[in-house]
Amino acid sequence: RAGGIYAECDLVGRSLKAQFKYAGKIGAKFVIVIGSNELESGEYTVKNMSDSTSVNVKEADVIAFLEQNRK
């Protein structure tokens, strides 16, 4: 958000499947998965919702990645 990127976080406790469905419904371009494995490794899984591809991005590089792939 500090980088000018709109973000939402699930506070309701929905399942991962339900969260992905909601992200599709609201037109999210990307979903970032931050689970225990991602926290441990310092790399987050970033899923492109338009083509269903996923990449791992270092925590420090997430904002730059999203800015580069905004369009």
N, C-alpha and C positions, 0 to 999 in steps of 0.2 A: 504494500500500500504506500509505503514511503517513496517507492520508486514510481508512483503514478499508475500502478497496476491494480485494477479492481480484483478483489479476492473475497471468497466466502469460505467459511469453515463450518463443517457439520457439527452442530452442538446438540442435535436431537438424538444422536446415537443410532442412526440408520445403518443398515448393513452396507458393505462396500458396493454391492450390486445396486442397491437403492440409491446410493450417493452418485454412482455413475449415471444412472437413469435420470436423476434430478439434474445433473450437470448437462446432459443432453437436452433436457426439456428447457432449460434456461438459456441454451445456446452458448455454453462455455466452449472456448477454443481449446483450452488445455485443462487437464486435471493433474494435480501433483499428489502423489501418494507418499505419505510420510508415516511409515509404520516403525516398529522396533528395529527391523533390519536396516531400514534407511537411516534411522537415527544413529545406529551403531557404525555404519559405514561412512556416513557423512555425504552420501549420494542419494538424491531423491529420484523417484521414477516419475517422469513427465510423460503423460499420454496426450497425444494429439487427437482430439475428438473427431476431426474431419476425416482422417484416414486410419484411425485406430493404431497408429504406430506408437511405440514407447521408446524412450531413451533415458539413460541414467545421467543425471546432471549433478555436479558437485554443489553442495549447499551454497557456497560463495558465488557460484555462477548462475544461479536460478534467475535472478532479475535480468541479467544480461541476455540469457537465453530467451526469456519471454519477450524482451524488447526487440531482439533480432527477428523473432518469429511472429510478431504481432499481426502482420497483414495476411 
